[in-house]
């Protein structure tokens, strides 16, 4: 792989707090980009040597050197689009496109975006500005509000400073918020709900705080508000499925509508990437790229079949001697047939050093 995305799902896997804990040992990573190196039976020869991007789904393995994927799930990366931008589009971008579909924005809307400098939030800001609506971006800290301002938001506020809701109202000069994008929930999400004018729409796509917005049906009714859940687990059931969202996100990156913000980390510095994401010190998407020392055992003999596989010269799986962990896992995989060493593993937190 030339690039692999870092997601919060990776964090839950490492911490052992995910809804569907994987069997160990495993290699995390689901959004990947690289060059097609070999083809399975029945795959068109035109794919060989092409730059491609895909989401591996629940299979994971994106931090490894090689990945195998069905040809129908692979997208070619257009000239001029970086591997890191493509990785952002395939996961974070498709989520943003699905959220925008639910919102149904118009140029007349006044849109409040929580987490406006984050991976999804920064794309929502760009897309909303592109369609001509007014954006009020809410981010944590001066650096992130500065990022939001550069993305084109008409109003930028720092939610870590007291009185930020009043400043939003002041900056909008009497205009009411008609749509609020909330992926944070908790008290911030609740404040966003309170800033909505009559008939406003709260588009909820998660609750990073750990709790969704506390709101009653009676309040929604009395204020004429709408609470909409953006695609999450139901995304595959949408018309056109996940692939159509991926195609649209990649097209928006290709034509310049969206410019993903990417913070890059060396794969050998995996712990720093996870720590930065956990502490919310990143702006935009986190991505990994670097040559490391060990090969993942499962990729030494990639399975055959009607699939596409690719290999980059850069990204590798974490090794037992990298920053990810300080010691080998008791559940390490059998020795690699190529290099004769145990190298494919991802121990739970109880057996790792704290990032």
C-alpha positions as CSV (number, residue, x, y, z in Angstrom):
1,X,0.0,0.0,0.0
2,X,1.1,3.5,-0.8
3,X,-1.3,5.0,1.8
4,X,-3.6,3.7,4.5
5,X,-6.2,5.8,6.4
6,X,-6.3,6.0,10.2
7,X,-9.9,5.9,11.5
8,X,-11.5,5.9,14.9
9,X,-12.5,2.3,14.2
10,X,-8.8,1.5,14.4
11,X,-8.7,3.1,17.8
12,X,-11.6,1.0,19.1
13,X,-10.0,-2.2,17.7
14,X,-6.8,-1.4,19.5
15,X,-8.6,-0.5,22.7
16,X,-10.9,-3.5,22.5
17,X,-14.0,-1.4,22.8
18,X,-15.5,-2.0,19.3
19,X,-19.0,-3.4,18.8
20,X,-17.5,-6.3,16.8
21,X,-14.1,-7.2,18.3
22,X,-11.9,-9.0,15.8
23,X,-10.1,-12.2,16.3
24,X,-6.5,-11.8,17.2
25,X,-3.9,-11.6,15.7
26,X,-5.1,-9.1,13.1
27,X,-3.8,-6.1,11.1
28,X,-5.9,-2.9,11.3
29,X,-6.6,-0.5,8.5
30,X,-9.5,-0.4,6.0
31,X,-9.0,2.5,3.6
32,X,-6.0,1.8,1.3
33,X,-4.4,3.0,-1.9
34,X,-1.6,1.6,-4.0
35,X,-0.6,0.1,-7.3
36,X,-2.1,-3.1,-8.7
37,X,0.7,-5.7,-8.8
38,X,-1.1,-8.9,-9.7
39,X,-4.5,-10.1,-10.9
40,X,-6.7,-13.0,-10.0
41,X,-8.5,-15.2,-12.6
42,X,-11.0,-13.4,-14.8
43,X,-9.8,-9.9,-13.9
44,X,-9.3,-7.6,-16.9
45,X,-5.6,-7.0,-17.7
46,X,-6.1,-3.3,-17.9
47,X,-6.0,-3.1,-14.1
48,X,-2.4,-4.2,-13.9
49,X,-0.1,-1.3,-12.9
50,X,-3.0,1.1,-12.2
51,X,-3.2,3.3,-9.1
52,X,-6.3,2.2,-7.2
53,X,-8.1,2.8,-3.9
54,X,-10.6,0.8,-2.0
55,X,-12.2,0.2,1.4
56,X,-11.4,-3.3,2.7
57,X,-14.5,-3.3,4.9
58,X,-14.5,-5.6,7.9
59,X,-11.6,-7.6,6.4
60,X,-9.1,-4.9,7.5
61,X,-5.4,-5.4,6.8
62,X,-4.7,-2.0,5.5
63,X,-1.5,-1.5,7.5
64,X,0.1,-4.4,5.7
65,X,2.3,-4.4,2.6
66,X,-0.2,-6.2,0.3
67,X,-4.0,-6.2,0.2
68,X,-6.4,-8.3,-1.9
69,X,-9.8,-7.0,-3.0
70,X,-12.5,-7.9,-5.5
71,X,-12.1,-6.0,-8.7
72,X,-15.7,-4.7,-8.4
73,X,-14.8,-2.9,-5.2
74,X,-11.7,-1.1,-6.5
75,X,-11.6,2.4,-8.0
76,X,-8.9,3.8,-10.2
77,X,-7.3,7.0,-9.0
78,X,-7.4,9.9,-11.4
79,X,-4.2,11.7,-12.5
80,X,-3.5,14.6,-10.2
81,X,-5.2,13.0,-7.2
82,X,-2.7,11.8,-4.5
83,X,-3.0,8.5,-2.8
84,X,-3.7,10.2,0.5
85,X,-6.5,12.3,-1.0
86,X,-8.0,9.1,-2.6
87,X,-7.9,7.3,0.8
88,X,-9.7,10.2,2.4
89,X,-12.4,10.2,-0.3
90,X,-13.0,6.5,-0.2
91,X,-14.0,6.5,3.5
92,X,-14.4,9.9,5.0
93,X,-15.5,11.4,1.7
94,X,-18.2,8.9,1.1
95,X,-19.6,9.6,4.6
96,X,-19.7,13.3,3.9
97,X,-21.5,12.7,0.6
98,X,-24.1,10.6,2.4
99,X,-24.6,13.3,5.1
100,X,-25.0,16.0,2.4
101,X,-27.7,13.9,0.7
102,X,-29.7,13.7,3.9
103,X,-29.3,17.4,4.5
104,X,-30.6,18.5,1.1
105,X,-29.0,21.9,1.4
106,X,-29.9,25.0,-0.7
107,X,-27.9,28.2,-1.2
108,X,-30.3,29.9,1.2
109,X,-29.4,27.7,4.1
110,X,-27.3,28.9,7.1
111,X,-25.3,25.8,8.2
112,X,-23.6,25.2,11.5
113,X,-20.9,22.6,11.4
114,X,-19.5,21.1,14.6
115,X,-16.0,19.7,14.4
116,X,-15.5,21.9,11.3
117,X,-11.7,21.1,11.1
118,X,-12.1,17.4,11.4
119,X,-12.1,14.8,8.7
120,X,-15.8,14.8,7.9
121,X,-16.4,18.3,9.1
122,X,-13.8,19.9,6.9
123,X,-15.4,18.3,3.8
124,X,-18.9,19.4,4.9
125,X,-17.6,22.9,5.2
126,X,-16.1,22.8,1.7
127,X,-19.1,21.3,0.0
128,X,-21.5,23.7,1.7
129,X,-19.5,26.7,0.8
130,X,-19.2,25.4,-2.8
131,X,-23.0,25.3,-3.1
132,X,-23.3,28.9,-1.9
133,X,-24.8,28.4,1.6
134,X,-23.5,30.3,4.6
135,X,-21.3,28.3,6.9
136,X,-20.7,28.8,10.6
137,X,-17.8,26.5,11.7
138,X,-17.3,25.4,15.3
139,X,-13.9,24.0,16.2
140,X,-11.7,23.6,19.3
141,X,-8.8,26.0,19.6
142,X,-7.3,28.8,17.5
143,X,-5.5,26.5,15.1
144,X,-8.6,24.7,14.1
145,X,-10.7,27.8,13.8
146,X,-8.0,29.2,11.5
147,X,-8.3,26.0,9.3
148,X,-12.1,26.4,9.2
149,X,-11.6,30.0,8.1
150,X,-9.3,29.0,5.3
151,X,-11.9,26.5,4.1
152,X,-14.3,29.4,3.5
153,X,-16.6,29.5,6.5
154,X,-18.2,32.9,6.9
155,X,-18.3,32.5,10.7
156,X,-15.7,30.6,12.8
157,X,-15.9,30.2,16.6
158,X,-13.9,28.4,19.2
159,X,-16.1,26.2,21.4
160,X,-13.5,26.1,24.1
161,X,-14.1,29.8,24.8
162,X,-17.1,30.9,26.9
163,X,-19.9,32.6,25.1
164,X,-19.4,30.9,21.7
165,X,-23.1,30.4,21.0
166,X,-23.7,34.2,21.5
167,X,-20.9,34.9,19.1
168,X,-22.5,32.7,16.4
169,X,-25.7,34.7,16.7
170,X,-23.8,38.0,16.7
171,X,-21.8,37.1,13.6
172,X,-24.9,35.9,11.7
173,X,-26.5,39.3,12.4
174,X,-30.0,38.1,12.9
175,X,-30.0,35.2,10.4
176,X,-31.1,31.9,12.0
177,X,-29.3,28.6,11.7
178,X,-31.4,26.4,9.4
179,X,-29.2,23.3,9.4
180,X,-26.7,21.9,12.0
181,X,-24.3,19.1,11.3
182,X,-23.5,17.2,14.5
183,X,-21.1,14.3,14.8
184,X,-20.1,15.1,18.4
185,X,-23.3,15.0,20.4
186,X,-23.3,15.7,24.1
187,X,-23.4,19.3,25.3
188,X,-22.0,20.6,22.0
189,X,-24.7,18.9,20.1
190,X,-27.3,20.1,22.5
191,X,-26.1,23.7,22.0
192,X,-26.2,23.3,18.2
193,X,-29.8,22.1,18.6
194,X,-30.7,25.2,20.6
195,X,-29.1,27.5,18.0
196,X,-31.5,26.2,15.3
197,X,-34.3,28.5,14.3
198,X,-37.9,27.4,13.9
199,X,-38.1,24.6,11.3
200,X,-34.4,23.9,11.4
201,X,-32.8,20.5,10.8
202,X,-30.3,18.7,13.0
203,X,-28.3,16.2,10.9
204,X,-26.8,13.7,13.3
205,X,-24.0,11.4,12.1
206,X,-22.5,10.2,15.3
207,X,-21.6,11.2,18.9
208,X,-17.9,11.5,19.4
209,X,-18.5,12.7,22.9
210,X,-19.9,9.3,23.8
211,X,-23.5,10.4,24.1
212,X,-26.1,11.5,21.4
213,X,-28.0,14.8,21.7
214,X,-30.6,14.8,24.5
215,X,-33.8,15.9,22.8
216,X,-37.5,14.9,23.3
217,X,-40.1,14.4,20.6
218,X,-42.2,17.1,22.3
219,X,-39.4,19.7,21.9
220,X,-39.0,18.8,18.2
221,X,-42.7,19.2,17.7
222,X,-43.0,22.5,19.5
223,X,-40.1,24.1,17.7
224,X,-40.9,22.5,14.4
225,X,-37.5,20.9,14.2
226,X,-36.4,17.8,12.3
227,X,-33.8,15.3,13.5
228,X,-32.3,13.3,10.7
229,X,-29.8,10.4,11.1
230,X,-27.2,10.4,8.3
231,X,-26.1,7.1,6.8
232,X,-24.2,4.9,9.2
233,X,-24.8,1.2,9.5
234,X,-27.6,1.6,7.0
235,X,-25.3,3.0,4.3
236,X,-25.0,-0.2,2.3
237,X,-28.8,-0.3,1.9
238,X,-29.0,3.1,0.1
239,X,-29.8,3.3,-3.6
240,X,-26.6,2.6,-5.4
241,X,-25.0,1.3,-2.2
242,X,-21.7,2.3,-0.8
243,X,-19.9,2.3,-4.2
244,X,-22.0,5.1,-5.6
245,X,-21.1,7.3,-2.6
246,X,-17.4,6.4,-3.1
247,X,-17.6,7.3,-6.8
248,X,-19.2,10.6,-6.1
249,X,-16.7,11.5,-3.4
250,X,-13.7,10.6,-5.7
251,X,-15.3,12.7,-8.4
252,X,-15.6,15.7,-6.1
253,X,-11.9,15.4,-5.1
254,X,-10.9,15.1,-8.8
255,X,-12.8,18.2,-9.9
256,X,-11.6,20.2,-7.0
257,X,-14.9,20.6,-5.2
258,X,-13.3,18.9,-2.2
259,X,-9.7,19.2,-1.1
260,X,-9.0,16.7,1.7
261,X,-7.0,17.9,4.6
262,X,-4.5,15.1,5.3
263,X,-2.1,14.8,8.2
264,X,0.6,12.2,7.4
265,X,2.3,9.9,9.7
266,X,5.1,7.3,9.1
267,X,3.8,3.8,9.7
268,X,6.8,3.3,12.0
269,X,5.3,6.1,14.1
270,X,1.9,4.4,14.4
271,X,1.5,5.2,18.1
272,X,1.8,9.0,17.4
273,X,-1.0,8.7,14.8
274,X,-3.4,7.0,17.2
275,X,-2.5,9.4,20.0
276,X,-3.1,12.4,17.8
277,X,-6.5,11.2,16.7
278,X,-7.5,10.2,20.2
279,X,-6.5,13.6,21.6
280,X,-8.2,15.4,18.7
281,X,-5.0,17.1,17.8
282,X,-5.4,16.4,14.1
283,X,-7.0,18.6,11.4
284,X,-8.7,16.7,8.6
285,X,-7.8,13.0,7.9
286,X,-4.9,11.1,9.3
287,X,-3.0,8.9,6.8
288,X,0.1,6.6,7.1
289,X,2.9,6.1,4.6
290,X,6.3,4.6,5.2
291,X,8.6,1.7,4.7
292,X,9.0,-0.5,7.8
293,X,10.9,-3.7,8.5
294,X,8.5,-6.7,8.7
295,X,6.2,-8.3,6.2
296,X,2.7,-9.4,7.4
297,X,2.5,-13.2,7.3
298,X,-0.9,-13.4,5.5
299,X,0.3,-11.3,2.6
300,X,3.3,-13.4,1.8
301,X,1.1,-15.7,-0.2
302,X,-1.9,-13.6,-1.2
303,X,-5.0,-15.7,-2.0
304,X,-5.9,-16.4,-5.6
305,X,-9.3,-15.8,-7.2
306,X,-11.2,-13.1,-9.0
307,X,-9.7,-10.3,-7.1
308,X,-7.3,-7.4,-7.5
309,X,-4.2,-7.1,-5.3
310,X,-1.6,-4.4,-5.1
311,X,1.7,-3.7,-3.4
312,X,3.4,-0.4,-2.7
313,X,7.0,0.3,-2.0
314,X,6.2,2.2,1.2
315,X,3.6,1.2,3.7
316,X,4.2,-1.9,5.8
317,X,2.6,-3.6,8.8
318,X,3.6,-2.6,12.3
319,X,6.5,-4.6,13.6
320,X,7.1,-5.9,17.2
321,X,9.9,-3.4,17.4
322,X,7.9,-0.3,16.3
323,X,6.3,2.4,18.4
324,X,3.0,0.5,18.4
325,X,4.1,-1.9,21.1
326,X,7.0,-2.5,23.4
327,X,6.9,-6.3,23.4
328,X,5.8,-9.2,21.4
329,X,2.3,-10.6,21.7
330,X,1.7,-14.0,23.3
331,X,-0.7,-14.6,20.4
332,X,1.8,-13.8,17.7
333,X,1.2,-15.6,14.4
334,X,3.3,-18.5,13.1
335,X,6.6,-17.5,11.6
336,X,6.5,-15.8,8.2
337,X,7.5,-18.3,5.5
338,X,9.4,-15.6,3.6
339,X,11.4,-14.0,6.4
340,X,11.2,-16.7,9.1
341,X,10.0,-14.4,11.8
342,X,6.9,-13.7,13.7
343,X,5.6,-10.5,12.3
344,X,1.8,-10.4,11.9
345,X,0.1,-9.4,15.2
346,X,-1.9,-6.6,16.9
347,X,-2.1,-7.2,20.6
348,X,-4.9,-5.7,22.8
349,X,-4.1,-2.8,25.1
350,X,-3.3,-5.1,28.0
351,X,-0.2,-6.3,26.1
352,X,0.9,-3.0,24.5
353,X,2.7,0.1,25.6
354,X,0.6,3.2,26.0
355,X,0.8,5.3,22.8
